[in-house]
Amino acid sequence: MIVSPVSRQLRVIDRQRSLAFYRDVLGFAAATSDDGSVQLTSGPAQLDLVLRGTDESGARDVVFIEVANIAAMHADLADRGAAPGPLARVNWIKMQMFDLRDPDGHVLWFGQSFAEPPIEAHTPPGTGQCRAIMPSFPVDDVATSVAHYRNALGFTVNYQQSDLAVLDRDSIRLLLTTRAGQGRSAASCCVYVRDADQLYQELRSNGARVGSPPASRPWGLRDFAVLDLDGNEIVFAQTFE
């Protein structure tokens, strides 16, 4: 019933209590590793339960989980003795949602999209005038930035001269230009990818300036952000609608 890829670590006070909740109430399958941590899986979702240290604060996490049938999930959890919040239509993200708290106070948001067709019809993909987009990023030194994009972000050089470079990776293309006369401005863009978690691990191991690990958003994207040497931001996003 869970359809979104979720990968989170949750710190708990009583591992057996939390295990019983996620296994018996939410229906996750459980496996215990040699170090005592518990891995929970349900479809593409994976949660790791680790004991909270005595010196750690009681911070609560928020986990978004997309499901195939929100009404059935809500009724099933109620039948199993959980206390799900009321179903609500959140119009600005086009989702029907409800919340549920686990024994440690972590908030689980369950949602299902009810997005309607766009008001204006779009040209079918592969037709029409517009074919691709090439964002332009301002940088202080083109050669230095090219090396960073090649080594840390996995791009190849399509064309390069002293004040600009065209870089490719897979089906996307970026333009780097010298920042002369542009102050300290920075640019940003969003790139849709096949597997955000896999790409995050790749870029992190290559020394890229990645931020927080991928997170599933209520609007149907699982994403993470990367900053280049000049503060330009690329958000890599995977759809799960």
Stockholm file with secondary structure:
# STOCKHOLM 1.0

chainA/1-241         MIVSPVSRQLRVIDRQRSLAFYRDVLGFAAATSDDGSVQLTSGPAQLDLVLRGTDESGARDVVFIEVANIAAMHADLADRGAAPGPLARVNWIKMQMFDLRDPDGHVLWFGQSFAEPPIEAHTPPGTGQCRAIMPSFPVDDVATSVAHYRNALGFTVNYQQSDLAVLDRDSIRLLLTTRAGQGRSAASCCVYVRDADQLYQELRSNGARVGSPPASRPWGLRDFAVLDLDGNEIVFAQTFE
#=GR chainA/1-241 SS CBCSCEEEEEEESCHHHHHHIIIIISCCEEEECTTSCEEEEETTEEEEEEECCTTSCCCCCEEEEEBSCHHHHHHHHHHTTCCCCCCEEEGGGTEEEEEEECTTCCEEEEEEECCCCCSSCCCCTTCSSCCCCCCEEEESCHHHHHHHHHHTTCCEEEEEETTEEEEEETTEEEEEEECTTSTTCCCEEEEECSCHHHHHHHHHHTTCEECSCCEECTTSEEEEEEECTTSCEEEEEEECC
#=GC SS_cons         CBCSCEEEEEEESCHHHHHHIIIIISCCEEEECTTSCEEEEETTEEEEEEECCTTSCCCCCEEEEEBSCHHHHHHHHHHTTCCCCCCEEEGGGTEEEEEEECTTCCEEEEEEECCCCCSSCCCCTTCSSCCCCCCEEEESCHHHHHHHHHHTTCCEEEEEETTEEEEEETTEEEEEEECTTSTTCCCEEEEECSCHHHHHHHHHHTTCEECSCCEECTTSEEEEEEECTTSCEEEEEEECC
//
